[in-house]
Amino acid sequence: MKTRYVNLNDVSNKKTFRDMRKWQKERRSKEKDLTENIPQCSKKRIQEIKENRSITSYTWIGHSTFLLQLDGLNILTDPVWAKRMGFQKRLTEPGISLEDLPDIDVVVISHGHYDHLDFPTLKKLKGNPYYFVPIGMKSLFIKKGYQNVREMSWWESFEYEGIKIHFVPAQHWTRRTFNDMNTSHWGGWIFQTTSKTFYFVGDTGYFSGFQEIASRFMIDIVFMPIGAYEPEWFMAVSHISPEDSVKAFIELEAQQFVPMHYGAYRLADDTGPEALERLLREWKRLQLPKEQLKVLSIGETVM
């Protein structure tokens, strides 16, 4: 019998056919402006990125994909360059083309949903990456021909080329085929370098795990999802709202908030600009320091 993974406190996100019908009926009644999109960075630092092996940097490719350059390693989070997601066209082009990437040393996968794990993208990556994946997923990677794969459970850690990599909980679910629901886990990744600690949250609803993570790690920079939350009665368990993402950031006691998971694919009823507007409004309402929020254009690099 296959292992089926669960959330903390056994929080369930199972939805009924009736729930799906209700959501679809609501969606038909909404009018959304899909002509306004998240802007591309006007000054991309492609050559600097290609040559960089010493300076800490991060670049938002789009959605949940970042290129992190940490202690000489090139790390990709949830690499997805797909032009479509299901029946929907990608709304914004990736910030850097696959051809312009440097050789990749490490890839981390938060979970198996197609907007976070795209094998056609992985086939095109330069270099010979080492893959870190949630428990239950290694067999799929081996089947696809990948050998450098390490499977990790929640709270497990591994040191790779001087960087400590930790797999931490998230509140979500996963599925790639009809009968494989939750047969692999989901979570976030924390990278501890010689100078800073980075937390890639992955895909999650708001949950008590943020407090536990805060008790174990001192986070400098958190890459936090803010999109795919509408309708909230349907999505809240597995997709955090902009307001709750700020609440989570405060609980984490992190130094900087970098929003992600918005503006590339239409996975729910909200739009990228709507998610960002709600985030900025909540940040202002709580009078949080402006310098702690780093909103990136697509393709923008911070060095």
N, C-alpha and C positions, 0 to 999 in steps of 0.2 A: 504494500500500500504506500502511495506517495505521501510524503510529509506535506502538510498544509500549514503555512506560516501565518501568524496572527499579530495583531497590534498589542501594545502595552494595555493592560487592564482588559484585554479581550474586546476592545472597541471594534465593532463591526461596521463595515460600510456596504453591506449587502443591500441592493435595491430591488424592488419588485418590478414586474412588467407594468403594473399600474403606475408606479413612480415614473417610469420612463415615458409612458403615455402622457402623464401630467406635464412633464418637462417639455416634451415636444409640442404640446398644445400651447404652453406658455411662450415658447420660442417663436412660434408662428405669429403671436400677437405683438411681438416686440419689433421696433424699427431701430436698427443700429447703423451708424455711419462707419463704414469700413474703408472709406477713402483716406482717412487720416491715419498715418502710420508712425511708428517710432523712427526717428531720423538716423541716417548713417553718419558716422564720423567723417568730417571733411578732410582731416589730416591723419591718415593712417600711417602707422610706424612699422610697415611691413619689413623693410630692410633691417631696421634695428632689432626687430623680433627675431629674424632669421639668424642674425649674428650674435645674439645675446646668450651668453652662458654664465654671466656673473651678476647681473642686476635682477633683483626681485621685481616681477611685473605680473599683471594680469590683464587679459584682453577679453572683452565680451564678444563672442562670435554671434550670439543670438540665442533666444530661448534659454535652455539650461547649459549651454555649451560655453565654457571658458577655456582659454589657453592660459595656464599658470606657469610661470617661469620661476622656479624656486630652487635655490642652491644648485644651480647648474642643470636642473632637470626640466624638461618640457612635459607638462602634464595637461591632459585634456579631460574635462568633465563631460559625461554624457554626450559624446560627439554625434551630432545629427545635422547633416547637410541636405536632408531630403527636401525635394521640391514640393512634395504633397504630403499630407497626413490624412489618410482615408480619402474622402471625397473632396477635401478642402485644399486649395492651393496655398502654398506658403505666402504669407503676407509681406514679409521683408526678406531681402537677400542676406545670406550669411555675411558677417562683417569682414571675414577674410576667406578667400577661396581655398579649397583644399590644396591646390597647387602652390600657394604662397606660404603654406605652413612650414615650419622647420621640422626636422626629424623628431618624432614623438617618442618619449621614453616611457611614459606611464599613462594609462587610461583608467579612469574609475567610472563605474556604472552604478547609478543609484537604484535602478530597478528595471524590469523588463518591458515596460510599456514602449510602444514604437516611437514615441516622441523623445525617448531617452536612450533607446538602444536600437541603432540602425546599422545592420551588418553591411549593407552596400557602402555606407560611409567608412566603416572600419577597414574594409578591403582596400580603400584608396589612401589610407594614412601612410605617410613616409616614416621610415625607420622600422624598428622591430619592437613595438611597445610591450610592456608587461601590463597585463590586465588584472585589475582588482574588481571583483564582482561579489554580489551578495550570495550567501549560502543558498544552494539549490540551483545555481546558474552555471556552474563550471561544465557540467555535462553538455549543455547546449553549445558552449564555446568550443569544447573538444570536438563535438560533432561537426561544427563549422570549420574545423581545421586549425584552431588556435591552441597552442601548447603552453605559452607563457601566461598561465592563468592562476590566480590565487583567489580562493573562495573565502569569505570572512563572515563571521556571525557578529551580532551586536556586541559592542564593547571589546571586540578583539582588536589587537594592534599588531603591526608589522613594521620593522624598520627596513627601508629600501634606499640604498645609496645615501645614507645619512639623514633621510627624512622619515619621521615617524608617521605612519598612516594608520588612522583609527576609523573603524566602521561603527557608526552610532545610530540609534533608533530614529525612525520617522513614523508618522501615522498615515498609512496609505494602503495600497493593495497592488496586485499586478496580474496580468494575463496576456498571453500572446496567441494562444489557440483556444479551441472550444473547451478542452478538458484539462488545461494546465493552470487554472486559477489558483494563485497564491502558493504554487509549488516551488517558488523561489522567494527570497525575502526582499525587503526594500529598506532603504536607510540613507543616511548622509555620511560624508567623508570629512575627516579632520586631518589637516596636514600641519605637523609641528616641525618648523625649520629652526635653524640656529638663531633666528632673530624674531620671527613672528609665527602666529598660529592662525590658520585659515580654516573656515568651516563652510563647506559646500553642503547646504541643507538637503538638496535633492527635491523630492516632491512630497508634500506633507500637509495635513491639516494641523490646526493648532492643537497641542497636546502637552501633557505634564512632563514629557521627556525633555523639553527645553530646560526646565529647572534642574533636572538631573545632569544634563550635559554641562550646564553652568557650574555645577558643584565639582565637576571633574576637570574642566579645562578653563584656561583664561584665553578667551577668543579675542583676536585683534580684528580680523575682517570676516564678516559673514556674508555669503552669497545666498540671498533669501528670496524664495518665490513669492510673487504677489498676484499672479493671474490665474485664470480658469476657476473663479470662485462663484460665478452666477449661473443658475439660481442657488442662493446660499443654503436653502433648505435641503437641496440635493447634494451640493458639492462640499459643504463645510467639513465633513468628516475627513475628506482626503485632499482638499485644496484650501490652503489658508487664505483668508481675505487680507487686503492691504492693512486694515486696522489691526487685525490679530498678528500680522507679521511684525508690526511695530511693537506690540505687546511682547512678542517672543524675543525681539531684539533687546528690549529693556531687561527681560528676565535673564538673557544670556550675559548681560553686562559687557557686551562687545564694544569695540572702539569705533567700528565703521560698518555701515549697512550698505550693501550693494544689491539692488533689486534685480531679479531675473524672472524667467518663466512668464513672460508676457510679450505680446507684440509680434510673435513669429507665426504661430498657428492659432486658428480659432477652435479651441478645444471646448469652450463653454460659451455662454451668452455675453460675457463682458468683452470689451475691447482693450487693447494695449493702452491707449490714451486714457481710458476710464480708470484702469487699474492704477496708472501712475498718478492721475489726478487725485484719487482717493488716498494714496500713500502720502502725497505732498500735503494734502489737507489735514490728515491726521498728525503728521510730523509738526505742522504749524500749530495745531490745536494744543498739542502737548508741550509746545515751546522747547522742542529738542534742539540741540546745537546744529546749525546748518552744516558745519564742517564734518559732522558724523554721517551724513547721508551723501553717498556718491552715486548719483544717477548717471549711467553711461549711455552714450550713443552707441549704436551697433558698430562694432569694429574699433571702438575706442580702447586705447591702452593706457594703463596707469603704471608708471615706473618710478 
